[in-house]
Amino acid sequence: MLCEGVLDAHAVTLATHSTCIGLAPGGTALTAQHVAALHQALPPKTAGPERGNTRPRVLVAFDADDAGRHAAIAAWPMLHAAGLDTSLVELPTGTDPAEVPAQVLRHAIHTAQPLADLVIDHTLSAWPERTRWAEHTVAASRAAARTITTLQPEQMGRQVTRVATALHIPTEAVTTAVTDAATQPSTPNGALAKDNDDWHQPPATRHPGRAC
């Protein structure tokens, strides 16, 4: 489990009786070198919570504050690209693993949810009017769809349902957005090509003069 500090890492290892090993990259500055070393050290799982998922599992338990959440979001692309199955350990607001009782920490580990949940929720939050204006709903669903296309097939259905619920639209609409995103041509660096318009961008970054 990735934590911010050495004391946090020790707390994880002790609370779980070494069934979960805490690692501290030194604050929130997780690097590609850290991720590469982590991937090399972890064996694949023999079974996963989703059938067919044998990717090594990594828990992320940065401090439960804005900085920690932003660090977890920033870490996700590197961990995901390395083929790691990442989950977020949700601690009480304002705490870290070394501050909570062992039973609270163990419960948080046991109930950890996919880190992709936080990443997609953060993506949707770029459109504060996403449930009020149809254009924002479409833009938010397209942005979330691009993340969903990078997930393993067994993980996509859950995220489609979550996005549909958050946007108050049918799951079929999100499924269509995911299909469209998956069939977009890729750029040389592997990123999806942009749409012909700019509705997928957060409102603050749109071209001046574009009406909502």
Secondary structure, 3 states (H helix, E strand, C coil): CECCCHHHHHHHHHHCCCCCCCECCCCCCCCHHHHHHHHHHCCCCCCCCCCCCCCCEEEECCCCCHHHHHHHHHHHHHHHHCCCEEEECCCCCCCCCCCCCHHHHHHHHHCCEEHHHHHHHHHHCCCCCCCCCHHHHHHHHHHHHHHHCCCCHHHHHHHHHHHHHHHCCCHHHHHHHHHHHHCCCECCCCCECCCCCCCCCCHHHCCCCCCC
